Amino acid sequence: METPITRHITATAVARSTRARAVSLIGPTTVACGLIWAILQPYRLTILHPRGQGVWWLLLEPPLLVAAAGVIFALVVARPLLTDLEAHNAASR
């Protein structure tokens, strides 16, 4: 016995899923950019050569700050925003 199953996806559902994908990719993309920056410009990382540098100078490296901002965005901003997008999507159905 065969049962044809069809699924109708509206344009707004596709747009919402695209929005959700875009929001969920911002954090990992930012982390990847920070790591690529650290690989391309290793002289910016004074952790590799800490002569005469204080603890704050070692921790506040620009590539590391970019990667940390990506992690914070993914955990603090993106998760609640995705939850709200899913709730809005479920309410509009």
N, CA, C and O of each residue as an XYZ file, in Angstrom:
372
protein
N       0.834     -1.159      0.000
C       0.000      0.000      0.000
C       0.895      1.244      0.000
O       1.814      1.356      0.812
N       0.628      2.140     -0.884
C       1.395      3.370     -0.962
C       0.540      4.544     -0.534
O      -0.637      4.644     -0.880
N       1.152      5.416      0.216
C       0.471      6.617      0.645
C       1.294      7.818      0.207
O       2.411      8.015      0.685
N       0.756      8.610     -0.687
C       1.512      9.802     -1.094
C       1.460     10.848      0.021
O       0.392     11.262      0.471
N       2.618     11.243      0.433
C       2.714     12.263      1.477
C       3.274     13.517      0.825
O       4.376     13.528      0.277
N       2.497     14.539      0.904
C       2.947     15.806      0.356
C       3.072     16.812      1.481
O       2.340     16.775      2.470
N       3.985     17.674      1.304
C       4.220     18.678      2.318
C       4.254     20.032      1.643
O       5.017     20.253      0.703
N       3.437     20.918      2.122
C       3.399     22.264      1.577
C       4.166     23.188      2.511
O       3.835     23.335      3.688
N       5.169     23.785      1.968
C       5.956     24.733      2.755
C       5.685     26.114      2.196
O       5.915     26.388      1.018
N       5.204     26.952      3.044
C       4.902     28.307      2.594
C       6.188     29.113      2.489
O       7.230     28.733      3.023
N       6.088     30.215      1.797
C       7.261     31.077      1.630
C       7.691     31.681      2.960
O       8.885     31.889      3.179
N       6.746     31.967      3.851
C       7.129     32.532      5.143
C       7.840     31.508      6.008
O       8.750     31.860      6.758
N       7.441     30.241      5.917
C       8.130     29.198      6.686
C       9.556     29.031      6.199
O      10.469     28.833      7.001
N       9.754     29.109      4.903
C      11.107     29.014      4.355
C      11.929     30.213      4.794
O      13.102     30.067      5.137
N      11.328     31.394      4.787
C      12.049     32.596      5.210
C      12.413     32.521      6.676
O      13.508     32.925      7.067
N      11.505     32.006      7.495
C      11.801     31.896      8.927
C      12.904     30.886      9.175
O      13.769     31.111     10.022
N      12.889     29.792      8.461
C      13.946     28.816      8.659
C      15.280     29.380      8.165
O      16.330     29.071      8.729
N      15.245     30.195      7.127
C      16.457     30.842      6.653
C      16.963     31.837      7.689
O      18.166     31.935      7.931
N      16.035     32.575      8.300
C      16.430     33.495      9.374
C      17.058     32.747     10.540
O      18.073     33.175     11.090
N      16.448     31.629     10.913
C      16.972     30.836     12.029
C      18.362     30.295     11.701
O      19.250     30.298     12.554
N      18.546     29.838     10.479
C      19.871     29.361     10.077
C      20.893     30.479     10.102
O      22.023     30.286     10.548
N      20.498     31.645      9.625
C      21.426     32.782      9.609
C      21.814     33.189     11.024
O      22.987     33.450     11.291
N      20.851     33.247     11.928
C      21.145     33.629     13.315
C      22.030     32.582     13.975
O      22.954     32.931     14.710
N      21.764     31.312     13.724
C      22.549     30.269     14.363
C      23.974     30.179     13.810
O      24.848     29.617     14.469
N      24.222     30.714     12.631
C      25.564     30.667     12.045
C      26.433     31.877     12.384
O      27.638     31.848     12.137
N      25.859     32.926     12.937
C      26.650     34.126     13.241
C      27.741     33.825     14.264
O      28.895     34.205     14.066
N      27.391     33.151     15.349
C      28.366     32.846     16.400
C      29.519     31.978     15.917
O      30.677     32.366     16.073
N      29.236     30.805     15.332
C      30.339     29.965     14.848
C      31.188     30.637     13.760
O      32.397     30.418     13.690
N      30.556     31.448     12.924
C      31.318     32.161     11.899
C      32.273     33.163     12.533
O      33.409     33.309     12.083
N      31.818     33.852     13.573
C      32.673     34.816     14.271
C      33.836     34.112     14.958
O      34.965     34.601     14.920
N      33.573     32.974     15.583
C      34.650     32.204     16.218
C      35.659     31.749     15.169
O      36.867     31.841     15.387
N      35.169     31.262     14.038
C      36.068     30.819     12.971
C      36.902     31.976     12.445
O      38.089     31.803     12.165
N      36.300     33.153     12.307
C      37.057     34.324     11.844
C      38.159     34.694     12.840
O      39.274     35.027     12.439
N      37.845     34.636     14.139
C      38.857     34.924     15.148
C      40.007     33.935     15.105
O      41.168     34.323     15.231
N      39.690     32.657     14.926
C      40.744     31.643     14.856
C      41.569     31.776     13.571
O      42.788     31.606     13.587
N      40.900     32.078     12.475
C      41.638     32.294     11.215
C      42.542     33.507     11.333
O      43.675     33.492     10.852
N      42.043     34.561     11.973
C      42.854     35.755     12.192
C      44.079     35.415     13.033
O      45.177     35.891     12.744
N      43.905     34.595     14.073
C      45.027     34.203     14.925
C      46.042     33.364     14.149
O      47.244     33.462     14.396
N      45.568     32.544     13.219
C      46.485     31.722     12.428
C      47.218     32.558     11.392
O      48.410     32.357     11.159
N      46.505     33.504     10.764
C      47.131     34.316      9.717
C      48.088     35.365     10.268
O      49.051     35.743      9.601
N      47.825     35.833     11.479
C      48.697     36.845     12.087
C      49.136     36.378     13.482
O      48.679     36.924     14.486
N      50.009     35.384     13.548
C      50.408     34.852     14.859
C      51.200     35.860     15.686
O      51.282     35.712     16.906
N      51.783     36.880     15.060
C      52.533     37.876     15.828
C      51.624     38.715     16.720
O      52.110     39.376     17.637
N      50.319     38.702     16.471
C      49.389     39.423     17.338
C      49.151     38.698     18.656
O      48.715     39.309     19.632
N      49.433     37.406     18.692
C      49.226     36.617     19.903
C      50.491     36.659     20.761
O      51.451     35.933     20.501
N      50.483     37.506     21.773
C      51.662     37.604     22.634
C      51.770     36.413     23.570
O      52.762     36.275     24.286
N      50.741     35.537     23.573
C      50.843     34.303     24.347
C      51.994     33.463     23.799
O      52.634     32.722     24.545
N      52.256     33.576     22.510
C      53.318     32.800     21.893
C      54.701     33.316     22.291
O      55.666     32.553     22.278
N      54.812     34.589     22.643
C      56.083     35.178     23.075
C      55.788     36.222     24.171
O      55.763     37.420     23.890
N      55.567     35.772     25.412
C      55.077     36.668     26.469
C      56.155     37.475     27.193
O      55.993     37.757     28.381
N      57.225     37.850     26.542
C      58.285     38.595     27.215
C      57.807     39.972     27.680
O      57.449     40.822     26.866
N      57.806     40.173     28.969
C      57.498     41.479     29.533
C      56.026     41.884     29.468
O      55.703     43.053     29.677
N      55.147     40.960     29.190
C      53.733     41.292     29.082
C      53.010     40.885     30.363
O      53.323     39.859     30.967
N      52.038     41.704     30.767
C      51.231     41.392     31.935
C      50.124     40.407     31.606
O      49.908     40.052     30.447
N      49.431     39.975     32.643
C      48.364     38.994     32.465
C      47.250     39.544     31.598
O      46.746     38.835     30.726
N      46.848     40.801     31.815
C      45.753     41.369     31.033
C      46.128     41.506     29.568
O      45.287     41.317     28.689
N      47.378     41.832     29.300
C      47.803     41.944     27.910
C      47.755     40.586     27.230
O      47.444     40.490     26.042
N      48.067     39.521     27.995
C      48.040     38.177     27.423
C      46.617     37.691     27.183
O      46.368     36.955     26.229
N      45.675     38.097     28.045
C      44.292     37.636     27.913
C      43.469     38.458     26.924
O      42.525     37.944     26.323
N      43.819     39.716     26.756
C      43.027     40.593     25.886
C      43.670     40.738     24.513
O      44.059     41.831     24.103
N      43.769     39.642     23.833
C      44.294     39.611     22.473
C      43.140     39.824     21.497
O      42.080     39.227     21.684
N      43.301     40.642     20.476
C      42.187     40.874     19.545
C      41.596     39.609     18.922
O      40.371     39.484     18.908
N      42.388     38.663     18.404
C      41.758     37.459     17.834
C      41.016     36.633     18.888
O      39.975     36.044     18.601
N      41.557     36.594     20.108
C      40.889     35.850     21.169
C      39.599     36.540     21.593
O      38.616     35.876     21.924
N      39.600     37.868     21.584
C      38.375     38.601     21.911
C      37.288     38.374     20.862
O      36.109     38.264     21.200
N      37.681     38.306     19.601
C      36.708     38.043     18.533
C      36.113     36.650     18.707
O      34.900     36.476     18.585
N      36.948     35.664     18.990
C      36.450     34.303     19.204
C      35.547     34.248     20.432
O      34.514     33.578     20.411
N      35.925     34.946     21.503
C      35.091     34.972     22.709
C      33.756     35.657     22.441
O      32.722     35.229     22.955
N      33.776     36.712     21.642
C      32.519     37.393     21.291
C      31.598     36.460     20.508
O      30.382     36.496     20.695
N      32.161     35.628     19.639
C      31.353     34.656     18.904
C      30.728     33.618     19.824
O      29.570     33.244     19.641
N      31.486     33.152     20.811
C      30.953     32.166     21.759
C      29.856     32.801     22.605
O      28.804     32.198     22.815
N      30.100     34.016     23.089
C      29.099     34.712     23.909
C      27.833     34.972     23.108
O      26.727     34.804     23.622
N      27.986     35.383     21.850
C      26.809     35.603     21.011
C      26.015     34.313     20.841
O      24.790     34.307     20.960
N      26.722     33.224     20.562
C      26.033     31.945     20.339
C      25.287     31.483     21.585
O      24.196     30.921     21.478
N      25.856     31.711     22.757
C      25.236     31.224     23.984
C      24.203     32.182     24.569
O      23.157     31.749     25.052
N      24.491     33.475     24.527
C      23.644     34.447     25.223
C      22.576     35.053     24.314
O      21.456     35.298     24.760
N      22.902     35.291     23.072
C      21.969     35.986     22.175
C      21.237     35.014     21.252
O      20.014     35.076     21.130
N      21.975     34.125     20.608
C      21.374     33.289     19.569
C      20.390     32.265     20.123
O      19.325     32.065     19.539
N      20.719     31.617     21.229
C      19.809     30.594     21.760
C      18.442     31.161     22.123
O      17.433     30.616     21.676
N      18.361     32.241     22.922
C      17.023     32.793     23.202
C      16.324     33.318     21.947
O      15.106     33.194     21.817
N      17.085     33.898     21.032
C      16.489     34.406     19.808
C      15.920     33.275     18.962
O      14.842     33.416     18.383
N      16.627     32.162     18.886
C      16.113     31.005     18.140
C      14.873     30.428     18.809
O      13.947     29.982     18.132
N      14.855     30.439     20.144
C      13.663     29.976     20.862
C      12.472     30.863     20.537
O      11.369     30.365     20.310
N      12.687     32.179     20.512
C      11.608     33.102     20.160
C      11.158     32.913     18.713
O       9.963     32.970     18.420
N      12.110     32.690     17.811
C      11.735     32.462     16.406
C      10.911     31.189     16.258
O       9.946     31.164     15.495
N      11.278     30.136     16.974
C      10.511     28.896     16.901
C       9.122     29.071     17.505
O       8.144     28.541     16.978
N       9.031     29.816     18.613
C       7.726     30.062     19.225
C       6.840     30.889     18.291
O       5.648     30.613     18.154
N       7.416     31.887     17.661
C       6.674     32.704     16.713
C       6.230     31.878     15.514
O       5.117     32.033     15.013
N       7.119     30.998     15.065
C       6.799     30.125     13.933
C       5.674     29.163     14.290
O       4.786     28.917     13.474
N       5.705     28.620     15.496
C       4.671     27.688     15.935
C       3.329     28.417     16.134
O       2.270     27.855     15.852
N       3.378     29.645     16.612
C       2.151     30.406     16.839
C       1.498     30.830     15.531
O       0.276     30.964     15.465
N       2.291     31.039     14.502
C       1.719     31.488     13.232
C       1.131     30.329     12.424
O       0.419     30.558     11.447
N       1.417     29.113     12.815
C       0.880     27.949     12.084
C      -0.505     27.683     12.459
O      -1.114     26.745     11.945
